[in-house]
Amino acid sequence: MDNEKIAVLEDQLKSAMLNSDVSVLDELLADGLIFTNHLGQVTSKEDDIEAYRSGIAKIKSIKQSEKQIMVEGDAAIVSVLSHISGEFRNVQYDAALRFTRVWQKRESNKWQVIAAHSSLVTG
């Protein structure tokens, strides 16, 4: 049951990123989010949401594969390979990235991403 719930939330997260839907991102990302991007930079929920709100980050497509979900109690780990194309700071990109996200069941059984990491996949 929780695996299915996390899969649905992952789809909502993907859709919010594609549509720059900051209200959905605000719901899905924990206030204390720690995100380490593929360049090794650590960013916060506020940084992530502001990139979408301001138009700095514009994602055109996300194609996912190799998704694995593991739920243990009130935590879930997601690993997914994503081929993403879009624009960041007016620079076009097209890259394969592997994401690891940690979801935690919060108050009222609401799940949120508390940590995430991305790595560039080459070859």
MOPAC internal coordinates of N, CA, C and O (Angstrom, degrees):
PM7 1SCF
backbone

  N    0.0000 0     0.00 0     0.00 0    0    0    0
  C    1.4558 1     0.00 0     0.00 0    1    0    0
  C    1.5282 1   111.49 1     0.00 0    2    1    0
  O    1.2310 1   120.48 1   129.80 1    3    2    1
  N    1.3468 1   116.70 1   -50.20 1    3    2    1
  C    1.4626 1   118.74 1  -179.99 1    5    3    2
  C    1.5299 1   111.74 1   -66.57 1    6    5    3
  O    1.2310 1   119.81 1   147.46 1    7    6    5
  N    1.3470 1   117.96 1   -32.54 1    7    6    5
  C    1.4696 1   119.72 1   175.91 1    9    7    6
  C    1.5211 1   110.33 1   -60.11 1   10    9    7
  O    1.2310 1   120.84 1   137.20 1   11   10    9
  N    1.3292 1   115.99 1   -42.80 1   11   10    9
  C    1.4644 1   120.23 1   178.78 1   13   11   10
  C    1.5206 1   111.05 1   -65.24 1   14   13   11
  O    1.2310 1   120.51 1   139.58 1   15   14   13
  N    1.3332 1   116.63 1   -40.42 1   15   14   13
  C    1.4668 1   121.16 1   178.22 1   17   15   14
  C    1.5267 1   110.64 1   -61.59 1   18   17   15
  O    1.2310 1   120.16 1   136.03 1   19   18   17
  N    1.3179 1   117.30 1   -43.97 1   19   18   17
  C    1.4733 1   121.03 1   179.09 1   21   19   18
  C    1.5293 1   110.15 1   -64.88 1   22   21   19
  O    1.2310 1   119.97 1   140.48 1   23   22   21
  N    1.3291 1   117.66 1   -39.52 1   23   22   21
  C    1.4725 1   120.69 1   177.93 1   25   23   22
  C    1.5244 1   110.44 1   -60.51 1   26   25   23
  O    1.2310 1   120.11 1   138.31 1   27   26   25
  N    1.3236 1   117.40 1   -41.69 1   27   26   25
  C    1.4684 1   121.53 1   177.97 1   29   27   26
  C    1.5300 1   110.03 1   -64.56 1   30   29   27
  O    1.2310 1   120.26 1   136.08 1   31   30   29
  N    1.3257 1   117.11 1   -43.92 1   31   30   29
  C    1.4665 1   120.91 1   179.36 1   33   31   30
  C    1.5254 1   111.28 1   -64.46 1   34   33   31
  O    1.2310 1   120.29 1   142.16 1   35   34   33
  N    1.3218 1   117.05 1   -37.84 1   35   34   33
  C    1.4717 1   120.63 1   176.16 1   37   35   34
  C    1.5262 1   110.64 1   -61.43 1   38   37   35
  O    1.2310 1   120.20 1   139.46 1   39   38   37
  N    1.3375 1   117.22 1   -40.54 1   39   38   37
  C    1.4662 1   120.96 1   176.62 1   41   39   38
  C    1.5262 1   111.14 1   -64.55 1   42   41   39
  O    1.2310 1   120.53 1   140.26 1   43   42   41
  N    1.3330 1   116.60 1   -39.74 1   43   42   41
  C    1.4652 1   120.25 1   177.39 1   45   43   42
  C    1.5279 1   110.90 1   -64.37 1   46   45   43
  O    1.2310 1   120.53 1   139.98 1   47   46   45
  N    1.3276 1   116.59 1   -40.02 1   47   46   45
  C    1.4611 1   121.15 1   178.29 1   49   47   46
  C    1.5243 1   110.36 1   -62.96 1   50   49   47
  O    1.2310 1   120.69 1   133.98 1   51   50   49
  N    1.3166 1   116.29 1   -46.02 1   51   50   49
  C    1.4712 1   121.15 1   178.31 1   53   51   50
  C    1.5278 1   110.50 1   -58.47 1   54   53   51
  O    1.2310 1   120.35 1   132.82 1   55   54   53
  N    1.3210 1   116.94 1   -47.18 1   55   54   53
  C    1.4647 1   121.42 1   179.93 1   57   55   54
  C    1.5302 1   111.30 1   -62.52 1   58   57   55
  O    1.2310 1   120.39 1   138.19 1   59   58   57
  N    1.3312 1   116.87 1   -41.81 1   59   58   57
  C    1.4626 1   120.46 1   179.37 1   61   59   58
  C    1.5253 1   111.04 1   -63.08 1   62   61   59
  O    1.2310 1   120.41 1   141.40 1   63   62   61
  N    1.3233 1   116.82 1   -38.60 1   63   62   61
  C    1.4656 1   120.46 1   178.25 1   65   63   62
  C    1.5303 1   110.32 1   -66.20 1   66   65   63
  O    1.2310 1   120.49 1   135.90 1   67   66   65
  N    1.3166 1   116.66 1   -44.10 1   67   66   65
  C    1.4716 1   120.82 1  -179.69 1   69   67   66
  C    1.5253 1   112.37 1   -63.68 1   70   69   67
  O    1.2310 1   120.87 1   145.48 1   71   70   69
  N    1.3291 1   115.93 1   -34.52 1   71   70   69
  C    1.4650 1   120.92 1  -175.71 1   73   71   70
  C    1.5267 1   113.33 1  -101.26 1   74   73   71
  O    1.2310 1   120.17 1  -173.84 1   75   74   73
  N    1.3304 1   117.27 1     6.16 1   75   74   73
  C    1.4686 1   122.07 1  -176.97 1   77   75   74
  C    1.5290 1   110.54 1    49.84 1   78   77   75
  O    1.2310 1   121.06 1  -137.67 1   79   78   77
  N    1.3284 1   115.58 1    42.33 1   79   78   77
  C    1.4667 1   122.07 1  -178.25 1   81   79   78
  C    1.5268 1   109.15 1   -85.56 1   82   81   79
  O    1.2310 1   121.08 1   -89.37 1   83   82   81
  N    1.3255 1   115.53 1    90.63 1   83   82   81
  C    1.4631 1   120.45 1  -174.23 1   85   83   82
  C    1.5324 1   112.34 1   -68.81 1   86   85   83
  O    1.2310 1   119.46 1   153.89 1   87   86   85
  N    1.3225 1   118.64 1   -26.11 1   87   86   85
  C    1.4668 1   119.31 1   178.88 1   89   87   86
  C    1.5231 1   110.69 1   -68.97 1   90   89   87
  O    1.2310 1   119.92 1   140.45 1   91   90   89
  N    1.3303 1   117.76 1   -39.55 1   91   90   89
  C    1.4616 1   120.55 1   176.73 1   93   91   90
  C    1.5232 1   110.18 1   -70.72 1   94   93   91
  O    1.2310 1   120.09 1   138.72 1   95   94   93
  N    1.3185 1   117.43 1   -41.28 1   95   94   93
  C    1.4619 1   120.13 1   176.17 1   97   95   94
  C    1.5273 1   110.75 1   -59.10 1   98   97   95
  O    1.2310 1   120.25 1   139.78 1   99   98   97
  N    1.3200 1   117.13 1   -40.22 1   99   98   97
  C    1.4582 1   121.18 1   178.88 1  101   99   98
  C    1.5328 1   111.07 1   -61.36 1  102  101   99
  O    1.2310 1   120.21 1   143.53 1  103  102  101
  N    1.3260 1   117.21 1   -36.47 1  103  102  101
  C    1.4658 1   121.62 1   178.72 1  105  103  102
  C    1.5288 1   112.34 1   -72.50 1  106  105  103
  O    1.2310 1   120.34 1   141.76 1  107  106  105
  N    1.3233 1   116.96 1   -38.24 1  107  106  105
  C    1.4644 1   121.20 1  -172.82 1  109  107  106
  C    1.5214 1   113.93 1   -85.33 1  110  109  107
  O    1.2310 1   120.14 1   155.97 1  111  110  109
  N    1.3247 1   117.33 1   -24.03 1  111  110  109
  C    1.4649 1   121.16 1  -177.79 1  113  111  110
  C    1.5233 1   110.11 1   -99.83 1  114  113  111
  O    1.2310 1   120.63 1   -49.77 1  115  114  113
  N    1.3214 1   116.40 1   130.23 1  115  114  113
  C    1.4635 1   121.63 1   178.09 1  117  115  114
  C    1.5271 1   109.98 1   -68.43 1  118  117  115
  O    1.2310 1   121.03 1   -31.01 1  119  118  117
  N    1.3186 1   115.63 1   148.99 1  119  118  117
  C    1.4711 1   119.84 1   179.97 1  121  119  118
  C    1.5235 1   112.01 1   -57.59 1  122  121  119
  O    1.2310 1   119.87 1   145.34 1  123  122  121
  N    1.3218 1   117.86 1   -34.66 1  123  122  121
  C    1.4645 1   121.32 1  -178.67 1  125  123  122
  C    1.5226 1   113.98 1   -92.73 1  126  125  123
  O    1.2310 1   120.09 1  -160.65 1  127  126  125
  N    1.3281 1   117.42 1    19.35 1  127  126  125
  C    1.4707 1   121.77 1  -177.71 1  129  127  126
  C    1.5230 1   112.19 1   -48.08 1  130  129  127
  O    1.2310 1   121.37 1   -44.36 1  131  130  129
  N    1.3313 1   114.99 1   135.64 1  131  130  129
  C    1.4611 1   122.07 1   171.01 1  133  131  130
  C    1.5237 1   106.38 1  -117.43 1  134  133  131
  O    1.2310 1   120.27 1   -64.63 1  135  134  133
  N    1.3331 1   117.09 1   115.37 1  135  134  133
  C    1.4600 1   121.77 1   179.69 1  137  135  134
  C    1.5243 1   108.97 1  -118.91 1  138  137  135
  O    1.2310 1   120.88 1   -58.09 1  139  138  137
  N    1.3217 1   115.92 1   121.91 1  139  138  137
  C    1.4614 1   121.67 1   175.45 1  141  139  138
  C    1.5188 1   107.18 1  -104.07 1  142  141  139
  O    1.2310 1   120.48 1   -63.76 1  143  142  141
  N    1.3190 1   116.68 1   116.24 1  143  142  141
  C    1.4698 1   119.15 1  -176.99 1  145  143  142
  C    1.5302 1   111.37 1   -84.81 1  146  145  143
  O    1.2310 1   121.39 1    -1.09 1  147  146  145
  N    1.3205 1   114.95 1   178.91 1  147  146  145
  C    1.4695 1   121.14 1  -175.10 1  149  147  146
  C    1.5312 1   113.53 1   -67.10 1  150  149  147
  O    1.2310 1   120.40 1   170.24 1  151  150  149
  N    1.3339 1   116.83 1    -9.76 1  151  150  149
  C    1.4661 1   120.87 1   176.39 1  153  151  150
  C    1.5239 1   111.57 1   -97.94 1  154  153  151
  O    1.2310 1   120.91 1  -178.60 1  155  154  153
  N    1.3360 1   115.87 1     1.40 1  155  154  153
  C    1.4517 1   120.34 1  -179.74 1  157  155  154
  C    1.5149 1   113.69 1    85.23 1  158  157  155
  O    1.2310 1   120.02 1  -173.87 1  159  158  157
  N    1.3154 1   117.56 1     6.13 1  159  158  157
  C    1.4628 1   121.53 1   179.46 1  161  159  158
  C    1.5217 1   109.51 1   -84.06 1  162  161  159
  O    1.2310 1   120.68 1   -41.77 1  163  162  161
  N    1.3213 1   116.30 1   138.23 1  163  162  161
  C    1.4572 1   121.69 1   178.55 1  165  163  162
  C    1.5239 1   108.19 1   -99.30 1  166  165  163
  O    1.2310 1   121.27 1   -52.78 1  167  166  165
  N    1.3356 1   115.17 1   127.22 1  167  166  165
  C    1.4607 1   120.24 1  -179.90 1  169  167  166
  C    1.5343 1   109.71 1  -127.33 1  170  169  167
  O    1.2310 1   121.16 1   -13.85 1  171  170  169
  N    1.3011 1   115.39 1   166.15 1  171  170  169
  C    1.4630 1   122.27 1  -176.80 1  173  171  170
  C    1.5264 1   110.96 1  -108.33 1  174  173  171
  O    1.2310 1   121.35 1    -5.40 1  175  174  173
  N    1.3024 1   115.02 1   174.60 1  175  174  173
  C    1.4660 1   121.04 1   174.39 1  177  175  174
  C    1.5271 1   109.61 1   -57.49 1  178  177  175
  O    1.2310 1   120.61 1   134.00 1  179  178  177
  N    1.3203 1   116.45 1   -46.00 1  179  178  177
  C    1.4630 1   120.27 1  -178.66 1  181  179  178
  C    1.5276 1   111.59 1   -60.40 1  182  181  179
  O    1.2310 1   120.57 1   138.18 1  183  182  181
  N    1.3429 1   116.51 1   -41.82 1  183  182  181
  C    1.4706 1   120.38 1   177.88 1  185  183  182
  C    1.5214 1   110.76 1   -60.94 1  186  185  183
  O    1.2310 1   120.83 1   134.80 1  187  186  185
  N    1.3270 1   116.01 1   -45.20 1  187  186  185
  C    1.4614 1   121.49 1  -177.28 1  189  187  186
  C    1.5258 1   110.72 1   -64.19 1  190  189  187
  O    1.2310 1   120.57 1   130.21 1  191  190  189
  N    1.3152 1   116.52 1   -49.79 1  191  190  189
  C    1.4683 1   120.45 1  -178.51 1  193  191  190
  C    1.5217 1   111.21 1   -64.09 1  194  193  191
  O    1.2310 1   120.02 1   140.12 1  195  194  193
  N    1.3227 1   117.57 1   -39.88 1  195  194  193
  C    1.4663 1   120.36 1   179.87 1  197  195  194
  C    1.5257 1   111.76 1   -64.47 1  198  197  195
  O    1.2310 1   120.00 1   145.63 1  199  198  197
  N    1.3234 1   117.60 1   -34.37 1  199  198  197
  C    1.4736 1   120.44 1   177.95 1  201  199  198
  C    1.5276 1   110.78 1   -61.81 1  202  201  199
  O    1.2310 1   120.53 1   140.95 1  203  202  201
  N    1.3236 1   116.59 1   -39.05 1  203  202  201
  C    1.4754 1   120.17 1   177.52 1  205  203  202
  C    1.5264 1   111.26 1   -74.92 1  206  205  203
  O    1.2310 1   120.50 1   136.55 1  207  206  205
  N    1.3319 1   116.65 1   -43.45 1  207  206  205
  C    1.4683 1   121.04 1  -177.87 1  209  207  206
  C    1.5244 1   111.30 1   -60.77 1  210  209  207
  O    1.2310 1   120.45 1   137.33 1  211  210  209
  N    1.3298 1   116.75 1   -42.67 1  211  210  209
  C    1.4611 1   121.67 1  -175.38 1  213  211  210
  C    1.5309 1   113.17 1   -81.59 1  214  213  211
  O    1.2310 1   120.44 1   166.65 1  215  214  213
  N    1.3224 1   116.76 1   -13.35 1  215  214  213
  C    1.4587 1   119.79 1  -177.98 1  217  215  214
  C    1.5179 1   113.47 1    89.17 1  218  217  215
  O    1.2310 1   120.04 1  -175.83 1  219  218  217
  N    1.3403 1   117.53 1     4.17 1  219  218  217
  C    1.4665 1   120.36 1   176.94 1  221  219  218
  C    1.5239 1   109.75 1   -62.31 1  222  221  219
  O    1.2310 1   120.68 1   140.18 1  223  222  221
  N    1.3321 1   116.30 1   -39.82 1  223  222  221
  C    1.4693 1   122.03 1   179.07 1  225  223  222
  C    1.5249 1   108.81 1  -106.29 1  226  225  223
  O    1.2310 1   121.08 1   -57.27 1  227  226  225
  N    1.3281 1   115.54 1   122.73 1  227  226  225
  C    1.4659 1   121.40 1   177.33 1  229  227  226
  C    1.5265 1   107.37 1  -133.30 1  230  229  227
  O    1.2310 1   120.62 1   -69.92 1  231  230  229
  N    1.3026 1   116.42 1   110.08 1  231  230  229
  C    1.4596 1   120.19 1   179.81 1  233  231  230
  C    1.5209 1   109.19 1   -97.80 1  234  233  231
  O    1.2310 1   121.16 1   -51.85 1  235  234  233
  N    1.3235 1   115.38 1   128.15 1  235  234  233
  C    1.4656 1   120.63 1  -179.11 1  237  235  234
  C    1.5220 1   112.27 1   -94.53 1  238  237  235
  O    1.2310 1   120.50 1   144.14 1  239  238  237
  N    1.3310 1   116.65 1   -35.86 1  239  238  237
  C    1.4694 1   118.71 1   178.39 1  241  239  238
  C    1.5224 1   110.39 1  -153.97 1  242  241  239
  O    1.2310 1   122.09 1   -31.34 1  243  242  241
  N    1.3344 1   113.60 1   148.66 1  243  242  241
  C    1.4587 1   122.08 1   174.73 1  245  243  242
  C    1.5245 1   106.73 1  -135.85 1  246  245  243
  O    1.2310 1   120.98 1   -62.33 1  247  246  245
  N    1.3191 1   115.74 1   117.67 1  247  246  245
  C    1.4632 1   120.72 1   175.66 1  249  247  246
  C    1.5219 1   107.03 1  -114.34 1  250  249  247
  O    1.2310 1   120.85 1   -60.20 1  251  250  249
  N    1.3285 1   115.97 1   119.80 1  251  250  249
  C    1.4520 1   120.35 1  -174.57 1  253  251  250
  C    1.5241 1   111.89 1  -107.89 1  254  253  251
  O    1.2310 1   121.41 1   -31.15 1  255  254  253
  N    1.3300 1   114.90 1   148.85 1  255  254  253
  C    1.4653 1   121.78 1   175.34 1  257  255  254
  C    1.5292 1   107.72 1  -152.22 1  258  257  255
  O    1.2310 1   121.10 1    -6.20 1  259  258  257
  N    1.2998 1   115.50 1   173.80 1  259  258  257
  C    1.4665 1   121.77 1   175.81 1  261  259  258
  C    1.5274 1   112.81 1    52.46 1  262  261  259
  O    1.2310 1   120.29 1  -141.37 1  263  262  261
  N    1.3382 1   117.04 1    38.63 1  263  262  261
  C    1.4666 1   120.14 1  -179.17 1  265  263  262
  C    1.5234 1   109.90 1   -79.90 1  266  265  263
  O    1.2310 1   121.59 1   -50.00 1  267  266  265
  N    1.3238 1   114.56 1   130.00 1  267  266  265
  C    1.4605 1   122.41 1   175.21 1  269  267  266
  C    1.5138 1   108.43 1  -126.13 1  270  269  267
  O    1.2310 1   120.94 1   -44.41 1  271  270  269
  N    1.3288 1   115.80 1   135.59 1  271  270  269
  C    1.4589 1   121.50 1   178.72 1  273  271  270
  C    1.5214 1   107.99 1  -127.08 1  274  273  271
  O    1.2310 1   120.93 1   -51.40 1  275  274  273
  N    1.3299 1   115.83 1   128.60 1  275  274  273
  C    1.4595 1   121.11 1   176.79 1  277  275  274
  C    1.5293 1   107.83 1  -128.35 1  278  277  275
  O    1.2310 1   120.95 1   -60.41 1  279  278  277
  N    1.3293 1   115.80 1   119.59 1  279  278  277
  C    1.4612 1   120.75 1   179.02 1  281  279  278
  C    1.5204 1   108.71 1  -107.06 1  282  281  279
  O    1.2310 1   120.99 1   -50.83 1  283  282  281
  N    1.3250 1   115.71 1   129.17 1  283  282  281
  C    1.4630 1   123.25 1   176.95 1  285  283  282
  C    1.5161 1   107.20 1  -131.90 1  286  285  283
  O    1.2310 1   120.29 1   -75.93 1  287  286  285
  N    1.3285 1   117.05 1   104.07 1  287  286  285
  C    1.4542 1   120.68 1   179.84 1  289  287  286
  C    1.5085 1   111.78 1    61.18 1  290  289  287
  O    1.2310 1   120.47 1    57.37 1  291  290  289
  N    1.3410 1   116.71 1  -122.63 1  291  290  289
  C    1.4597 1   122.54 1  -178.48 1  293  291  290
  C    1.5260 1   113.00 1   -94.26 1  294  293  291
  O    1.2310 1   120.26 1  -162.35 1  295  294  293
  N    1.3375 1   117.10 1    17.65 1  295  294  293
  C    1.4693 1   120.81 1   179.19 1  297  295  294
  C    1.5259 1   109.74 1  -131.01 1  298  297  295
  O    1.2310 1   121.40 1   -30.35 1  299  298  297
  N    1.3105 1   114.92 1   149.65 1  299  298  297
  C    1.4635 1   121.06 1   176.37 1  301  299  298
  C    1.5226 1   108.15 1  -137.54 1  302  301  299
  O    1.2310 1   121.31 1   -39.75 1  303  302  301
  N    1.3249 1   115.09 1   140.25 1  303  302  301
  C    1.4604 1   122.01 1   176.56 1  305  303  302
  C    1.5204 1   107.27 1  -113.83 1  306  305  303
  O    1.2310 1   120.58 1   -48.67 1  307  306  305
  N    1.3178 1   116.50 1   131.33 1  307  306  305
  C    1.4604 1   121.92 1   177.20 1  309  307  306
  C    1.5195 1   108.24 1  -121.27 1  310  309  307
  O    1.2310 1   120.99 1   -48.66 1  311  310  309
  N    1.3167 1   115.71 1   131.34 1  311  310  309
  C    1.4599 1   122.09 1   171.93 1  313  311  310
  C    1.5158 1   106.58 1  -120.61 1  314  313  311
  O    1.2310 1   120.37 1   -51.47 1  315  314  313
  N    1.3173 1   116.90 1   128.53 1  315  314  313
  C    1.4618 1   120.22 1  -178.13 1  317  315  314
  C    1.5281 1   109.86 1  -147.71 1  318  317  315
  O    1.2310 1   121.54 1   -40.70 1  319  318  317
  N    1.3213 1   114.66 1   139.30 1  319  318  317
  C    1.4589 1   121.39 1   173.61 1  321  319  318
  C    1.5231 1   107.32 1   -92.39 1  322  321  319
  O    1.2310 1   120.66 1   -55.57 1  323  322  321
  N    1.3199 1   116.34 1   124.43 1  323  322  321
  C    1.4656 1   121.11 1  -177.31 1  325  323  322
  C    1.5156 1   110.15 1  -125.19 1  326  325  323
  O    1.2310 1   121.29 1   -51.14 1  327  326  325
  N    1.3174 1   115.14 1   128.86 1  327  326  325
  C    1.4654 1   120.68 1   171.47 1  329  327  326
  C    1.5280 1   105.31 1   -98.16 1  330  329  327
  O    1.2310 1   121.04 1   -65.92 1  331  330  329
  N    1.3225 1   115.62 1   114.08 1  331  330  329
  C    1.4616 1   121.07 1  -172.73 1  333  331  330
  C    1.5283 1   110.17 1  -119.91 1  334  333  331
  O    1.2310 1   121.23 1   -45.37 1  335  334  333
  N    1.3283 1   115.26 1   134.63 1  335  334  333
  C    1.4611 1   119.68 1   171.95 1  337  335  334
  C    1.5225 1   107.65 1  -126.07 1  338  337  335
  O    1.2310 1   121.59 1   -33.28 1  339  338  337
  N    1.2989 1   114.56 1   146.72 1  339  338  337
  C    1.4542 1   119.53 1  -179.28 1  341  339  338
  C    1.5069 1   111.59 1   173.00 1  342  341  339
  O    1.2310 1   121.78 1    30.08 1  343  342  341
  N    1.3110 1   114.19 1  -149.92 1  343  342  341
  C    1.4539 1   121.26 1  -176.12 1  345  343  342
  C    1.5260 1   108.18 1  -142.32 1  346  345  343
  O    1.2310 1   120.65 1   -43.85 1  347  346  345
  N    1.3232 1   116.37 1   136.15 1  347  346  345
  C    1.4571 1   121.29 1   174.68 1  349  347  346
  C    1.5243 1   107.66 1  -133.75 1  350  349  347
  O    1.2310 1   121.20 1   -58.55 1  351  350  349
  N    1.3123 1   115.31 1   121.45 1  351  350  349
  C    1.4737 1   121.44 1  -176.40 1  353  351  350
  C    1.5284 1   111.04 1    52.06 1  354  353  351
  O    1.2310 1   121.26 1  -134.39 1  355  354  353
  N    1.3277 1   115.19 1    45.61 1  355  354  353
  C    1.4698 1   124.03 1   177.11 1  357  355  354
  C    1.5240 1   113.88 1    65.58 1  358  357  355
  O    1.2310 1   119.95 1  -162.93 1  359  358  357
  N    1.3332 1   117.71 1    17.07 1  359  358  357
  C    1.4655 1   121.82 1   176.36 1  361  359  358
  C    1.5243 1   107.44 1  -112.56 1  362  361  359
  O    1.2310 1   120.98 1   -55.35 1  363  362  361
  N    1.3393 1   115.73 1   124.65 1  363  362  361
  C    1.4577 1   121.41 1   178.97 1  365  363  362
  C    1.5295 1   109.90 1   -71.77 1  366  365  363
  O    1.2310 1   120.88 1   -34.97 1  367  366  365
  N    1.3264 1   115.92 1   145.03 1  367  366  365
  C    1.4613 1   120.28 1   175.06 1  369  367  366
  C    1.5196 1   109.89 1  -145.59 1  370  369  367
  O    1.2310 1   121.82 1   -23.03 1  371  370  369
  N    1.2982 1   114.11 1   156.97 1  371  370  369
  C    1.4568 1   123.36 1   177.68 1  373  371  370
  C    1.5273 1   104.73 1  -150.40 1  374  373  371
  O    1.2310 1   120.51 1   -71.60 1  375  374  373
  N    1.3323 1   116.63 1   108.40 1  375  374  373
  C    1.4637 1   118.79 1  -170.32 1  377  375  374
  C    1.5247 1   111.36 1  -145.98 1  378  377  375
  O    1.2310 1   121.81 1   -26.36 1  379  378  377
  N    1.3266 1   114.14 1   153.64 1  379  378  377
  C    1.4617 1   121.44 1   171.30 1  381  379  378
  C    1.5243 1   107.07 1   -98.73 1  382  381  379
  O    1.2310 1   121.15 1   -54.12 1  383  382  381
  N    1.3119 1   115.40 1   125.88 1  383  382  381
  C    1.4599 1   121.64 1  -178.88 1  385  383  382
  C    1.5244 1   109.09 1  -131.07 1  386  385  383
  O    1.2310 1   120.72 1   -41.28 1  387  386  385
  N    1.3198 1   116.22 1   138.72 1  387  386  385
  C    1.4550 1   120.36 1   172.31 1  389  387  386
  C    1.5246 1   107.22 1  -101.07 1  390  389  387
  O    1.2310 1   121.34 1   -53.72 1  391  390  389
  N    1.3295 1   115.05 1   126.28 1  391  390  389
  C    1.4550 1   121.62 1   179.85 1  393  391  390
  C    1.5179 1   110.19 1  -108.24 1  394  393  391
  O    1.2310 1   120.78 1   -38.72 1  395  394  393
  N    1.3126 1   116.12 1   141.28 1  395  394  393
  C    1.4532 1   123.39 1   167.31 1  397  395  394
  C    1.5134 1   105.69 1  -120.72 1  398  397  395
  O    1.2310 1   120.94 1   -56.17 1  399  398  397
  N    1.3387 1   115.81 1   123.83 1  399  398  397
  C    1.4628 1   120.83 1   178.29 1  401  399  398
  C    1.5241 1   109.28 1  -121.80 1  402  401  399
  O    1.2310 1   121.40 1   -38.09 1  403  402  401
  N    1.3241 1   114.93 1   141.91 1  403  402  401
  C    1.4599 1   121.40 1   175.24 1  405  403  402
  C    1.5229 1   107.30 1  -111.03 1  406  405  403
  O    1.2310 1   121.28 1   -62.00 1  407  406  405
  N    1.3215 1   115.15 1   118.00 1  407  406  405
  C    1.4615 1   122.30 1   176.30 1  409  407  406
  C    1.5301 1   108.04 1  -101.29 1  410  409  407
  O    1.2310 1   120.45 1   -35.39 1  411  410  409
  N    1.3287 1   116.75 1   144.61 1  411  410  409
  C    1.4589 1   121.07 1   175.85 1  413  411  410
  C    1.5305 1   108.70 1  -129.79 1  414  413  411
  O    1.2310 1   121.40 1   -43.90 1  415  414  413
  N    1.3433 1   114.94 1   136.10 1  415  414  413
  C    1.4621 1   119.44 1   175.54 1  417  415  414
  C    1.5229 1   107.51 1   -76.55 1  418  417  415
  O    1.2310 1   121.16 1   -60.60 1  419  418  417
  N    1.3145 1   115.39 1   119.40 1  419  418  417
  C    1.4610 1   122.46 1  -176.25 1  421  419  418
  C    1.5338 1   109.59 1   -99.87 1  422  421  419
  O    1.2310 1   120.69 1    15.16 1  423  422  421
  N    1.3207 1   116.29 1  -164.84 1  423  422  421
  C    1.4511 1   121.02 1   178.12 1  425  423  422
  C    1.5321 1   110.76 1   -57.31 1  426  425  423
  O    1.2310 1   120.48 1   -29.50 1  427  426  425
  N    1.3052 1   116.68 1   150.50 1  427  426  425
  C    1.4704 1   123.32 1  -179.90 1  429  427  426
  C    1.5275 1   112.67 1    58.26 1  430  429  427
  O    1.2310 1   120.36 1  -150.26 1  431  430  429
  N    1.3317 1   116.92 1    29.74 1  431  430  429
  C    1.4743 1   122.59 1   179.08 1  433  431  430
  C    1.5272 1   113.37 1    58.55 1  434  433  431
  O    1.2310 1   119.83 1  -154.24 1  435  434  433
  N    1.3214 1   117.94 1    25.76 1  435  434  433
  C    1.4692 1   122.48 1   178.46 1  437  435  434
  C    1.5244 1   108.79 1   -88.95 1  438  437  435
  O    1.2310 1   120.69 1   -53.92 1  439  438  437
  N    1.3217 1   116.29 1   126.08 1  439  438  437
  C    1.4616 1   121.50 1   178.69 1  441  439  438
  C    1.5223 1   109.98 1   -91.16 1  442  441  439
  O    1.2310 1   120.31 1   -40.02 1  443  442  441
  N    1.3520 1   117.02 1   139.98 1  443  442  441
  C    1.4585 1   122.59 1   175.27 1  445  443  442
  C    1.5254 1   109.93 1  -140.57 1  446  445  443
  O    1.2310 1   121.22 1   -28.30 1  447  446  445
  N    1.3273 1   115.27 1   151.70 1  447  446  445
  C    1.4606 1   121.37 1   174.44 1  449  447  446
  C    1.5166 1   107.86 1   -76.50 1  450  449  447
  O    1.2310 1   120.89 1   -56.65 1  451  450  449
  N    1.3433 1   115.91 1   123.35 1  451  450  449
  C    1.4740 1   119.81 1   178.83 1  453  451  450
  C    1.5232 1   112.04 1  -104.33 1  454  453  451
  O    1.2310 1   120.54 1   158.29 1  455  454  453
  N    1.3562 1   116.58 1   -21.71 1  455  454  453
  C    1.4622 1   120.60 1   178.87 1  457  455  454
  C    1.5234 1   108.72 1  -154.02 1  458  457  455
  O    1.2310 1   121.16 1   -30.25 1  459  458  457
  N    1.3222 1   115.38 1   149.75 1  459  458  457
  C    1.4686 1   120.74 1   177.68 1  461  459  458
  C    1.5229 1   109.06 1  -151.49 1  462  461  459
  O    1.2310 1   121.71 1   -26.17 1  463  462  461
  N    1.3077 1   114.33 1   153.83 1  463  462  461
  C    1.4672 1   121.36 1   178.87 1  465  463  462
  C    1.5239 1   107.83 1  -144.52 1  466  465  463
  O    1.2310 1   120.23 1   -38.57 1  467  466  465
  N    1.3048 1   117.17 1   141.43 1  467  466  465
  C    1.4670 1   120.60 1   175.42 1  469  467  466
  C    1.5206 1   109.71 1  -128.56 1  470  469  467
  O    1.2310 1   121.71 1   -34.37 1  471  470  469
  N    1.3180 1   114.34 1   145.63 1  471  470  469
  C    1.4647 1   121.85 1   177.60 1  473  471  470
  C    1.5156 1   108.58 1  -130.80 1  474  473  471
  O    1.2310 1   120.79 1   -41.16 1  475  474  473
  N    1.3175 1   116.10 1   138.84 1  475  474  473
  C    1.4589 1   121.48 1   175.67 1  477  475  474
  C    1.5142 1   108.88 1   -72.22 1  478  477  475
  O    1.2310 1   120.74 1   -48.10 1  479  478  477
  N    1.3294 1   116.20 1   131.90 1  479  478  477
  C    1.4646 1   121.41 1   178.98 1  481  479  478
  C    1.5294 1   107.77 1  -103.43 1  482  481  479
  O    1.2310 1   121.13 1   -57.40 1  483  482  481
  N    1.3073 1   115.45 1   122.60 1  483  482  481
  C    1.4725 1   119.68 1   179.24 1  485  483  482
  C    1.5276 1   109.22 1  -117.24 1  486  485  483
  O    1.2310 1   121.70 1   -27.09 1  487  486  485
  N    1.3094 1   114.36 1   152.91 1  487  486  485
  C    1.4526 1   119.57 1   176.64 1  489  487  486
  C    1.4817 1   116.82 1    81.31 1  490  489  487
  O    1.2310 1   120.10 1   180.00 1  491  490  489

